[in-house]
Amino acid sequence: MDKPIQALVLNRIRYGETSLILKLFTEKYGLISGMMKGALNAKKWAPESGMIIQTLPIRRREEGMFTLSATEYEYQYSFSNSLIKSAVRDTALELSLAVLHEENPHAELYELFGKFLHHLESCSESSALFSLWLFILRFGDALGVSVERSGCVICGEPFRDGGELLPEQGGFACGSCRPKKSPLFSAEIISLLTHGKPSPDDLIPRLTPRERYGVTLLLTENLRSHFSFHRDIHSLEFLKEIV
């Protein structure tokens, strides 16, 4: 790497008195780890999760990470006045860290991060949770584990009375075909995930807190079933308290 690149900060860990180890996602190199020396110096700004920075990563071969030099602030999405948006952002970043493990260029995924954070910054609070649901689905799409939601994966019929998410079959089974009788996605929720209709501002306020969190958890567990990550998504617990 011979010139600065743009990067999304997924996570930061304090190292020593003033340095940080950052987990970054970049368009060209995918997920990388890098040390930013002196990042916590009182006279400097410090990278935060969800921030866009520009940096020059220099490979530290003996430690399998990079030294980050010429690091500059580029943009920070502002969710300081919204607990729900902050929790949604943090959940998406934690999920990404659970699934992604190695350097691998992925321009589509980098673009998805940008669109998600941009929309989350400008959408209503009622739509914030829907932004997370779409992010999880499109994140899976980009990594090859799409969820079919146009019709029942068993009989092909539309979802008149809702559907059950079957990770092993890559989609929803309708109320008549669902084999486990586990938590059901309503027909309205599946329509929202598929077509964006009805509007999340109309539907989500009508859902109970249990229903809102239930959809979030089931979509998250669908990702877990495909990528077999074992880490807890701590932001989900906070999200559960405020939805």
Secondary structure, DSSP 4 states (H G I P E B T S, - for coil): --S-EEEEEEEEEEETTTEEEEEEEETTTEEEEEEETTTT-TTS----TTEEEEEEEEEETTTTEEEEEEEEEEEE---TT-HHHHHHHHHHHHHHHHH--SB---HHHHHHHHHHHHHHHHS-HHHHHHHHHHHHHHHHHHTT---B-SS-TTT----SS-EEEEGGGTEEEETTT-SS--PPBPHHHHHHHHH--S-HHHHGGGS-HHHHHHHHHHHHHHHHHHH---S--HHHHHHHHH-
